């Protein structure tokens, strides 16, 4: 172990993993803020920690198999569709505070954090896998180090959402944008678009963002107009 710590490549890998994770985690912080914004303060902190712990474990496993996973046809396309659905659901208003106290709201938030962050990270893990250079222990440590930074960013974004509701719409639109980018990155889609790849890569994220905002806003308005009970979680 002391020999490993004396190896400069280990520390270089750790620093690179941390930097890459911080740079690529802006959208992850948005997901955490959106999923937890309607929970009571105590449950917000618990959901932050539980979701972060799940992300560390799953991201380590995902990055270890990144090269193989990202070569699979339709994987990113399915992930994009899932992310669109999550974005729409996060725009629909939460239940009243009395219902949110229920533990199902807490676990729904944790589930949304983990699923959305893992899906959104499918095209980011290659960078961390390359930086790790086979040092999966350093990958795990790097993720743990950067998680507090992500959680701090999530808390800040959530406060902005509470004060300026427009940030909720912008956050959901960001999920749609990422979904559009993921969809066109799928090998099956690249083969179909061929020479039109550049135009599709430009339009798909915009269409994804607009679709999430339009559908989510429409569903929220219909729910409010009908007076139906609101959802218990994402």
Secondary structure as a PSIPRED ss2 file (coil, helix, strand):
# PSIPRED VFORMAT (PSIPRED V4.0)

   1 X C   1.000  0.000  0.000
   2 X H   0.000  1.000  0.000
   3 X H   0.000  1.000  0.000
   4 X H   0.000  1.000  0.000
   5 X H   0.000  1.000  0.000
   6 X C   1.000  0.000  0.000
   7 X C   1.000  0.000  0.000
   8 X H   0.000  1.000  0.000
   9 X H   0.000  1.000  0.000
  10 X H   0.000  1.000  0.000
  11 X H   0.000  1.000  0.000
  12 X H   0.000  1.000  0.000
  13 X H   0.000  1.000  0.000
  14 X H   0.000  1.000  0.000
  15 X H   0.000  1.000  0.000
  16 X H   0.000  1.000  0.000
  17 X H   0.000  1.000  0.000
  18 X H   0.000  1.000  0.000
  19 X H   0.000  1.000  0.000
  20 X H   0.000  1.000  0.000
  21 X H   0.000  1.000  0.000
  22 X H   0.000  1.000  0.000
  23 X H   0.000  1.000  0.000
  24 X C   1.000  0.000  0.000
  25 X C   1.000  0.000  0.000
  26 X H   0.000  1.000  0.000
  27 X H   0.000  1.000  0.000
  28 X H   0.000  1.000  0.000
  29 X H   0.000  1.000  0.000
  30 X H   0.000  1.000  0.000
  31 X H   0.000  1.000  0.000
  32 X H   0.000  1.000  0.000
  33 X H   0.000  1.000  0.000
  34 X H   0.000  1.000  0.000
  35 X H   0.000  1.000  0.000
  36 X H   0.000  1.000  0.000
  37 X C   1.000  0.000  0.000
  38 X C   1.000  0.000  0.000
  39 X C   1.000  0.000  0.000
  40 X C   1.000  0.000  0.000
  41 X H   0.000  1.000  0.000
  42 X H   0.000  1.000  0.000
  43 X H   0.000  1.000  0.000
  44 X H   0.000  1.000  0.000
  45 X H   0.000  1.000  0.000
  46 X H   0.000  1.000  0.000
  47 X H   0.000  1.000  0.000
  48 X H   0.000  1.000  0.000
  49 X H   0.000  1.000  0.000
  50 X H   0.000  1.000  0.000
  51 X H   0.000  1.000  0.000
  52 X H   0.000  1.000  0.000
  53 X H   0.000  1.000  0.000
  54 X H   0.000  1.000  0.000
  55 X H   0.000  1.000  0.000
  56 X H   0.000  1.000  0.000
  57 X H   0.000  1.000  0.000
  58 X H   0.000  1.000  0.000
  59 X H   0.000  1.000  0.000
  60 X H   0.000  1.000  0.000
  61 X H   0.000  1.000  0.000
  62 X H   0.000  1.000  0.000
  63 X H   0.000  1.000  0.000
  64 X H   0.000  1.000  0.000
  65 X C   1.000  0.000  0.000
  66 X H   0.000  1.000  0.000
  67 X H   0.000  1.000  0.000
  68 X H   0.000  1.000  0.000
  69 X H   0.000  1.000  0.000
  70 X C   1.000  0.000  0.000
  71 X C   1.000  0.000  0.000
  72 X C   1.000  0.000  0.000
  73 X C   1.000  0.000  0.000
  74 X C   1.000  0.000  0.000
  75 X H   0.000  1.000  0.000
  76 X H   0.000  1.000  0.000
  77 X H   0.000  1.000  0.000
  78 X H   0.000  1.000  0.000
  79 X H   0.000  1.000  0.000
  80 X H   0.000  1.000  0.000
  81 X H   0.000  1.000  0.000
  82 X H   0.000  1.000  0.000
  83 X H   0.000  1.000  0.000
  84 X H   0.000  1.000  0.000
  85 X H   0.000  1.000  0.000
  86 X H   0.000  1.000  0.000
  87 X H   0.000  1.000  0.000
  88 X H   0.000  1.000  0.000
  89 X H   0.000  1.000  0.000
  90 X H   0.000  1.000  0.000
  91 X H   0.000  1.000  0.000
  92 X C   1.000  0.000  0.000
  93 X C   1.000  0.000  0.000
  94 X E   0.000  0.000  1.000
  95 X C   1.000  0.000  0.000
  96 X C   1.000  0.000  0.000
  97 X H   0.000  1.000  0.000
  98 X H   0.000  1.000  0.000
  99 X H   0.000  1.000  0.000
 100 X H   0.000  1.000  0.000
 101 X C   1.000  0.000  0.000
 102 X C   1.000  0.000  0.000
 103 X H   0.000  1.000  0.000
 104 X H   0.000  1.000  0.000
 105 X H   0.000  1.000  0.000
 106 X H   0.000  1.000  0.000
 107 X H   0.000  1.000  0.000
 108 X H   0.000  1.000  0.000
 109 X H   0.000  1.000  0.000
 110 X H   0.000  1.000  0.000
 111 X H   0.000  1.000  0.000
 112 X H   0.000  1.000  0.000
 113 X H   0.000  1.000  0.000
 114 X H   0.000  1.000  0.000
 115 X H   0.000  1.000  0.000
 116 X H   0.000  1.000  0.000
 117 X H   0.000  1.000  0.000
 118 X H   0.000  1.000  0.000
 119 X H   0.000  1.000  0.000
 120 X H   0.000  1.000  0.000
 121 X C   1.000  0.000  0.000
 122 X C   1.000  0.000  0.000
 123 X C   1.000  0.000  0.000
 124 X C   1.000  0.000  0.000
 125 X H   0.000  1.000  0.000
 126 X H   0.000  1.000  0.000
 127 X H   0.000  1.000  0.000
 128 X H   0.000  1.000  0.000
 129 X H   0.000  1.000  0.000
 130 X H   0.000  1.000  0.000
 131 X H   0.000  1.000  0.000
 132 X H   0.000  1.000  0.000
 133 X C   1.000  0.000  0.000
 134 X C   1.000  0.000  0.000
 135 X C   1.000  0.000  0.000
 136 X H   0.000  1.000  0.000
 137 X H   0.000  1.000  0.000
 138 X H   0.000  1.000  0.000
 139 X H   0.000  1.000  0.000
 140 X H   0.000  1.000  0.000
 141 X H   0.000  1.000  0.000
 142 X H   0.000  1.000  0.000
 143 X H   0.000  1.000  0.000
 144 X H   0.000  1.000  0.000
 145 X H   0.000  1.000  0.000
 146 X H   0.000  1.000  0.000
 147 X H   0.000  1.000  0.000
 148 X H   0.000  1.000  0.000
 149 X H   0.000  1.000  0.000
 150 X H   0.000  1.000  0.000
 151 X H   0.000  1.000  0.000
 152 X H   0.000  1.000  0.000
 153 X H   0.000  1.000  0.000
 154 X H   0.000  1.000  0.000
 155 X H   0.000  1.000  0.000
 156 X H   0.000  1.000  0.000
 157 X H   0.000  1.000  0.000
 158 X H   0.000  1.000  0.000
 159 X H   0.000  1.000  0.000
 160 X H   0.000  1.000  0.000
 161 X H   0.000  1.000  0.000
 162 X H   0.000  1.000  0.000
 163 X H   0.000  1.000  0.000
 164 X C   1.000  0.000  0.000
 165 X C   1.000  0.000  0.000
 166 X H   0.000  1.000  0.000
 167 X H   0.000  1.000  0.000
 168 X H   0.000  1.000  0.000
 169 X H   0.000  1.000  0.000
 170 X H   0.000  1.000  0.000
 171 X H   0.000  1.000  0.000
 172 X H   0.000  1.000  0.000
 173 X H   0.000  1.000  0.000
 174 X H   0.000  1.000  0.000
 175 X H   0.000  1.000  0.000
 176 X H   0.000  1.000  0.000
 177 X H   0.000  1.000  0.000
 178 X H   0.000  1.000  0.000
 179 X H   0.000  1.000  0.000
 180 X H   0.000  1.000  0.000
 181 X H   0.000  1.000  0.000
 182 X H   0.000  1.000  0.000
 183 X H   0.000  1.000  0.000
 184 X H   0.000  1.000  0.000
 185 X H   0.000  1.000  0.000
 186 X C   1.000  0.000  0.000
 187 X H   0.000  1.000  0.000
 188 X H   0.000  1.000  0.000
 189 X H   0.000  1.000  0.000
 190 X H   0.000  1.000  0.000
 191 X H   0.000  1.000  0.000
 192 X H   0.000  1.000  0.000
 193 X H   0.000  1.000  0.000
 194 X H   0.000  1.000  0.000
 195 X H   0.000  1.000  0.000
 196 X H   0.000  1.000  0.000
 197 X H   0.000  1.000  0.000
 198 X H   0.000  1.000  0.000
 199 X H   0.000  1.000  0.000
 200 X H   0.000  1.000  0.000
 201 X H   0.000  1.000  0.000
 202 X H   0.000  1.000  0.000
 203 X H   0.000  1.000  0.000
 204 X H   0.000  1.000  0.000
 205 X H   0.000  1.000  0.000
 206 X H   0.000  1.000  0.000
 207 X H   0.000  1.000  0.000
 208 X H   0.000  1.000  0.000
 209 X H   0.000  1.000  0.000
 210 X H   0.000  1.000  0.000
 211 X H   0.000  1.000  0.000
 212 X H   0.000  1.000  0.000
 213 X H   0.000  1.000  0.000
 214 X H   0.000  1.000  0.000
 215 X H   0.000  1.000  0.000
 216 X H   0.000  1.000  0.000
 217 X H   0.000  1.000  0.000
 218 X H   0.000  1.000  0.000
 219 X H   0.000  1.000  0.000
 220 X H   0.000  1.000  0.000
 221 X H   0.000  1.000  0.000
 222 X H   0.000  1.000  0.000
 223 X H   0.000  1.000  0.000
 224 X H   0.000  1.000  0.000
 225 X H   0.000  1.000  0.000
 226 X H   0.000  1.000  0.000
 227 X C   1.000  0.000  0.000
 228 X C   1.000  0.000  0.000
 229 X C   1.000  0.000  0.000
 230 X C   1.000  0.000  0.000
 231 X E   0.000  0.000  1.000
 232 X C   1.000  0.000  0.000
 233 X C   1.000  0.000  0.000
 234 X C   1.000  0.000  0.000
